[in-house]
Amino acid sequence: MNRVRFLIVENLPQNGGRIDTDVLIDDVVNDLSSLGSLLDSEAVKATLCDLNERQYVVVFNDGTTALTQYGLRMLG
């Protein structure tokens, strides 16, 4: 699993709760920065879109994101 995907999953509530998508992206960018990686928010958004398309996460229209049960089993 790549580092961005791992950090997205780690920053999502494991109980099915939602998190504000912008906060999630900022948290992942900050984690990456502390690990010495210089990826920007666009790279995180692209990975998040991929996870959404694969149904590992759900990005809701209200600006929140949640980990699916499928995503938890496959990535958690």
Secondary structure, 3 states (H helix, E strand, C coil): CCHHHHHHHHHCCCCCCEEEHHHHHHHHHHHHHHCCCCCCHHHHHHHHHHHHHCCCEEECCCCEEEECHHHHHHHC
